[in-house]
Amino acid sequence: MCSISAQIVTVGSCMRDMTSFTGRLPKAGETVQGRRFQMGFGGKGANQCVAAAKLGASTALVAKLGDDSHGRSYVDELRAHGVSVGHVSFTGDSHTGIASILVDDDGRNCIVVMSGANALLSPGDVSKAGETIARCSVLVCQGEIPAETNLAALSLAKRHGVRTVFNCAPVTPDLPPELFSLSDVFCVNETEAETILGVGVSDVDEATIGAKLLLERGCGVAIVTLGDKGAVFASKESPDGVLVPCPVVRAVDTTVRGDSEKCRCFFGSVLF
């Protein structure tokens, strides 16, 4: 077991992104001509960890990669961005996670994810990183890894007084209820909030109600992001919620937009 000094530790996913750019997204059964193809590095866990590093935080990632060319190149990419990789491990039992992405001229996308090695990230991997997690300021988890692994990481962090953040993406309707009480900050977008709560969340008023309902499930702070409308922030101290607006920009590719938004929340929690 090695110990790494980091302000922010992310327990999460790594994906090799394979992106095709096209004029419009195809309909079911349709083939369209693409314009450009690129390979990149993604996954919600790695995206958030790298974004925090770019904002100036010291970061470490707990993740699992396939023992293949994609996995080896991924570790090199993380190191290049200053992310500590002492808790990134390899497995021969599955491939590195892959995301097949289509992006149209308006920046809209559709994505198919093959979890691969991410699905094998286990509570045992969390235990090996226990000292690193216990010494950090903020632990970040998200939904692209097994629920039992998230529970293990969040529980360990709470035992040591570490601030915890759970980005509930992707979401399933049968979330373990402990995830709420173990999360100091619980962050979702409007679609994810609808899935969890079973109520419509399409505007600021509905997001404010949704944030209150999330607080009732046990989290300390609830954040509901609303795309170009900004995000609603609510806490036990301020349950009525506050809208945090965002500037309007022309979308080029929205693939990691949500991960970047949430990283700003996480980094802010380190500072304040």
VMD Tcl script that draws the C-alpha trace (Angstrom):
set ca {
  {0.00 0.00 0.00}
  {1.51 3.34 -1.05}
  {0.49 6.76 0.20}
  {0.32 9.77 -2.12}
  {-0.16 13.36 -0.99}
  {-3.01 14.96 -2.98}
  {-5.65 17.61 -2.30}
  {-8.24 15.87 -4.49}
  {-8.52 12.11 -4.95}
  {-10.84 10.77 -7.61}
  {-12.03 7.16 -7.57}
  {-13.40 6.66 -11.03}
  {-13.33 5.70 -14.66}
  {-10.95 6.00 -17.60}
  {-12.18 5.73 -21.20}
  {-10.46 5.94 -24.54}
  {-12.75 8.21 -26.55}
  {-13.23 7.42 -30.25}
  {-15.07 10.38 -31.72}
  {-16.59 10.77 -35.18}
  {-17.74 14.23 -36.29}
  {-20.62 14.47 -38.76}
  {-23.08 17.03 -40.05}
  {-25.99 15.47 -38.18}
  {-26.60 12.48 -35.97}
  {-27.96 9.43 -37.82}
  {-31.48 8.16 -37.33}
  {-32.06 4.55 -36.32}
  {-30.83 2.26 -39.10}
  {-29.25 5.12 -41.06}
  {-25.64 5.52 -42.21}
  {-24.24 9.05 -42.54}
  {-20.92 10.27 -43.87}
  {-18.45 11.44 -41.24}
  {-16.12 14.41 -41.64}
  {-13.40 13.84 -39.07}
  {-12.24 11.22 -36.57}
  {-10.14 11.60 -33.46}
  {-9.04 9.50 -30.51}
  {-8.79 11.02 -27.07}
  {-8.78 10.32 -23.37}
  {-11.98 10.52 -21.31}
  {-14.07 8.84 -18.65}
  {-15.84 10.85 -15.98}
  {-13.32 10.07 -13.26}
  {-10.26 10.94 -15.30}
  {-11.95 14.01 -16.83}
  {-12.70 15.46 -13.40}
  {-9.28 14.56 -12.01}
  {-7.39 16.14 -14.91}
  {-9.62 19.23 -14.84}
  {-8.86 19.71 -11.14}
  {-5.13 19.37 -11.89}
  {-5.44 22.00 -14.61}
  {-7.08 24.33 -12.07}
  {-4.05 23.99 -9.82}
  {-4.97 21.24 -7.35}
  {-2.70 18.32 -6.55}
  {-4.61 15.22 -7.66}
  {-4.47 11.45 -7.56}
  {-6.61 8.93 -9.45}
  {-7.75 5.50 -8.28}
  {-8.71 3.62 -11.45}
  {-8.31 0.40 -13.42}
  {-7.13 0.02 -17.03}
  {-6.80 -2.92 -19.37}
  {-3.32 -4.34 -19.88}
  {-3.31 -3.14 -23.49}
  {-1.97 -0.32 -25.64}
  {-4.88 1.95 -24.74}
  {-4.22 1.49 -21.03}
  {-0.49 2.11 -21.29}
  {-0.95 5.27 -23.32}
  {-3.57 6.42 -20.83}
  {-1.12 6.33 -17.91}
  {1.34 8.41 -19.93}
  {-1.41 10.97 -20.61}
  {-2.33 11.22 -16.92}
  {1.30 11.76 -15.95}
  {1.61 14.48 -18.59}
  {-1.19 16.38 -16.86}
  {0.38 16.07 -13.42}
  {-2.00 13.44 -12.04}
  {-0.50 10.96 -9.55}
  {-0.99 7.45 -10.95}
  {0.30 5.30 -8.10}
  {-3.20 3.88 -7.58}
  {-3.98 3.27 -11.27}
  {-3.74 -0.49 -11.85}
  {-3.89 -2.82 -14.86}
  {-5.91 -5.98 -15.44}
  {-5.61 -8.72 -17.99}
  {-9.23 -9.74 -17.46}
  {-10.77 -6.95 -19.56}
  {-9.97 -4.17 -22.00}
  {-9.50 -0.49 -21.23}
  {-12.85 1.30 -21.22}
  {-13.99 2.56 -24.63}
  {-16.47 5.31 -25.54}
  {-17.78 5.54 -29.11}
  {-18.95 9.13 -29.66}
  {-20.81 10.87 -32.47}
  {-20.86 14.69 -32.57}
  {-22.92 16.82 -34.98}
  {-22.37 20.37 -36.24}
  {-24.36 21.82 -33.32}
  {-22.14 20.11 -30.75}
  {-24.80 17.57 -29.79}
  {-23.60 14.05 -29.20}
  {-24.60 10.47 -28.59}
  {-22.30 8.04 -26.80}
  {-22.00 4.28 -26.35}
  {-19.76 3.25 -23.44}
  {-18.05 -0.13 -22.99}
  {-16.95 -0.13 -19.35}
  {-14.31 -2.83 -19.67}
  {-11.75 -2.61 -16.85}
  {-13.73 0.13 -15.10}
  {-16.28 -2.49 -14.05}
  {-13.48 -4.36 -12.24}
  {-12.42 -1.45 -10.02}
  {-13.17 -2.93 -6.61}
  {-13.41 -2.11 -2.90}
  {-10.05 -3.87 -2.64}
  {-8.51 -1.24 -4.92}
  {-10.00 1.44 -2.66}
  {-8.47 -0.24 0.39}
  {-5.03 -0.17 -1.24}
  {-5.42 3.58 -1.67}
  {-6.75 4.00 1.87}
  {-3.90 6.13 3.25}
  {-4.02 8.46 0.26}
  {-7.78 8.94 0.60}
  {-7.56 9.45 4.37}
  {-5.03 12.30 3.90}
  {-6.75 14.20 1.07}
  {-9.07 17.22 1.32}
  {-11.79 16.08 -1.09}
  {-12.79 12.68 -2.45}
  {-14.68 12.60 -5.77}
  {-16.70 9.61 -7.01}
  {-19.10 9.11 -9.92}
  {-21.36 6.49 -11.44}
  {-19.14 4.87 -14.08}
  {-17.72 2.35 -11.60}
  {-19.47 -0.29 -9.45}
  {-21.74 1.02 -6.67}
  {-19.98 -1.10 -4.03}
  {-16.68 0.56 -4.94}
  {-18.19 4.02 -4.57}
  {-19.68 3.04 -1.20}
  {-16.32 1.74 0.00}
  {-14.51 4.92 -1.06}
  {-17.09 7.33 0.35}
  {-17.33 5.41 3.65}
  {-13.55 5.39 4.07}
  {-13.35 9.12 3.39}
  {-16.16 9.97 5.83}
  {-14.47 7.96 8.59}
  {-11.42 10.20 8.21}
  {-13.28 13.50 7.99}
  {-12.61 13.96 4.27}
  {-15.12 16.04 2.30}
  {-16.98 13.80 -0.16}
  {-18.48 14.56 -3.56}
  {-20.62 12.19 -5.59}
  {-21.36 12.99 -9.23}
  {-24.30 10.71 -9.96}
  {-23.61 10.14 -13.65}
  {-24.53 7.88 -15.26}
  {-27.50 7.24 -13.03}
  {-29.64 4.22 -12.16}
  {-33.03 4.52 -10.40}
  {-32.05 2.01 -7.69}
  {-29.18 3.90 -6.07}
  {-28.09 2.58 -2.67}
  {-29.61 5.03 -0.16}
  {-26.30 5.25 1.69}
  {-24.81 7.16 -1.25}
  {-26.84 10.22 -0.25}
  {-25.86 10.29 3.42}
  {-22.20 9.61 2.54}
  {-22.08 12.56 0.12}
  {-21.28 16.02 1.43}
  {-21.96 17.24 -2.10}
  {-24.36 15.36 -4.41}
  {-24.35 16.58 -8.01}
  {-26.69 15.67 -10.90}
  {-28.03 17.19 -14.09}
  {-31.73 17.62 -14.78}
  {-32.17 14.22 -16.47}
  {-30.36 12.40 -13.68}
  {-32.45 14.23 -11.06}
  {-35.65 13.11 -12.85}
  {-34.49 9.48 -12.84}
  {-33.65 9.53 -9.13}
  {-36.68 11.47 -7.93}
  {-39.35 10.40 -10.40}
  {-40.48 14.00 -10.94}
  {-39.96 16.44 -13.79}
  {-36.86 18.65 -13.60}
  {-36.75 20.88 -16.67}
  {-36.49 24.45 -15.38}
  {-35.10 26.45 -12.48}
  {-38.21 26.13 -10.29}
  {-38.38 22.36 -10.74}
  {-34.63 22.06 -10.16}
  {-35.01 23.98 -6.90}
  {-37.70 21.55 -5.75}
  {-35.51 18.65 -6.90}
  {-32.53 19.93 -4.91}
  {-34.69 20.11 -1.76}
  {-35.84 16.52 -2.31}
  {-32.22 15.38 -2.67}
  {-31.35 17.11 0.61}
  {-34.16 15.17 2.28}
  {-32.42 11.96 1.23}
  {-29.40 12.88 3.34}
  {-26.76 14.72 1.31}
  {-25.22 17.89 2.74}
  {-25.33 19.95 -0.48}
  {-27.35 19.26 -3.63}
  {-26.39 20.68 -7.02}
  {-28.65 20.32 -10.07}
  {-27.04 21.50 -13.30}
  {-29.29 22.89 -16.04}
  {-27.07 23.28 -19.09}
  {-27.17 26.84 -20.44}
  {-29.46 27.92 -17.57}
  {-26.69 27.38 -15.01}
  {-27.06 25.32 -11.85}
  {-29.17 25.30 -8.70}
  {-27.28 24.99 -5.41}
  {-29.03 24.06 -2.16}
  {-27.75 23.09 1.28}
  {-29.14 22.22 4.67}
  {-28.34 25.78 5.72}
  {-29.92 27.26 2.54}
  {-32.57 24.73 1.44}
  {-34.46 27.23 -0.74}
  {-31.69 27.05 -3.32}
  {-29.66 29.57 -5.30}
  {-29.39 29.77 -9.08}
  {-25.80 30.15 -10.28}
  {-26.03 31.39 -13.91}
  {-23.49 30.57 -16.59}
  {-22.33 32.51 -19.66}
  {-23.85 31.53 -23.00}
  {-21.35 30.15 -25.51}
  {-21.58 28.34 -28.84}
  {-21.22 24.61 -28.24}
  {-18.54 22.85 -30.27}
  {-18.67 19.49 -28.46}
  {-20.58 18.93 -25.20}
  {-19.00 15.52 -24.44}
  {-17.16 16.54 -21.24}
  {-19.08 19.73 -20.45}
  {-20.82 18.25 -17.41}
  {-17.58 16.82 -16.01}
  {-15.91 20.24 -16.32}
  {-18.83 21.98 -14.58}
  {-18.70 19.57 -11.69}
  {-14.93 19.87 -11.36}
  {-15.31 23.58 -10.66}
  {-17.65 22.69 -7.79}
  {-15.16 20.15 -6.42}
  {-12.19 22.52 -6.63}
  {-14.23 25.23 -4.96}
  {-14.91 22.89 -2.05}
  {-11.14 22.55 -1.53}
  {-10.70 26.31 -1.37}
  {-13.73 27.08 0.77}
}
mol new
graphics top color blue
foreach p $ca { graphics top sphere $p radius 0.5 }
foreach p [lrange $ca 0 end-1] q [lrange $ca 1 end] { graphics top cylinder $p $q radius 0.2 }
display resetview
